[in-house]
């Protein structure tokens, strides 16, 4: 059996395409957690979309942390 580097490239591209499709699906998923006055909303690709703590928005929290 002969070694075929182009066949491996095709497999690599197929795997990359599948991974990108999964990432796109994960981006559309969302999880929300409410605990002890803190609300966090995060996407499946681990991007924080919203944070609230005791009714303060994520922008308010950023201002407080930035001091």
C-alpha positions in Angstrom: 0.0 0.0 0.0 1.4 3.4 -1.0 1.5 6.4 1.2 -0.9 9.1 0.0 -0.3 12.5 1.6 -3.2 14.1 -0.4 -5.6 11.5 1.2 -4.4 12.7 4.6 -5.0 16.3 3.7 -8.5 15.4 2.6 -9.1 13.7 6.0 -7.7 16.7 7.8 -10.0 19.1 5.9 -13.0 16.9 6.7 -12.1 16.9 10.4 -11.6 20.7 10.4 -14.9 21.3 8.6 -16.7 19.0 11.2 -15.0 20.9 14.1 -16.1 24.3 12.6 -19.7 23.0 12.3 -19.7 21.9 15.9 -18.3 25.3 17.0 -21.1 27.0 15.1 -23.7 24.9 16.8 -22.1 25.5 20.2 -22.2 29.3 19.6 -25.9 29.1 19.3 -26.4 27.1 22.6 -26.8 29.1 25.7 -26.8 28.4 29.5 -28.2 30.7 32.2 -27.3 30.3 35.8 -29.0 32.2 38.7 -27.5 31.7 42.2 -27.1 33.8 45.3 -28.2 37.0 43.5 -25.8 36.5 40.5 -27.1 35.8 37.0 -24.7 34.6 34.3 -25.6 33.8 30.7 -22.9 32.0 28.7 -22.8 30.5 25.2 -21.8 27.0 24.4 -18.5 28.3 23.0 -17.8 29.7 26.5 -18.4 33.4 25.7 -20.0 35.3 28.5 -23.0 37.1 27.2 -24.4 38.7 30.3 -23.6 39.0 34.0 -25.8 40.6 36.7 -25.0 40.7 40.4 -27.7 41.8 42.8 -29.5 43.7 40.0 -26.4 45.5 38.7 -25.6 45.0 35.0 -22.3 43.7 33.6 -21.5 47.3 32.6 -21.9 48.4 36.2 -19.7 45.5 37.3 -17.0 46.4 34.8 -17.0 50.0 36.0 -16.6 48.9 39.6 -13.7 46.4 38.7 -12.0 49.1 36.6 -11.5 51.4 39.5 
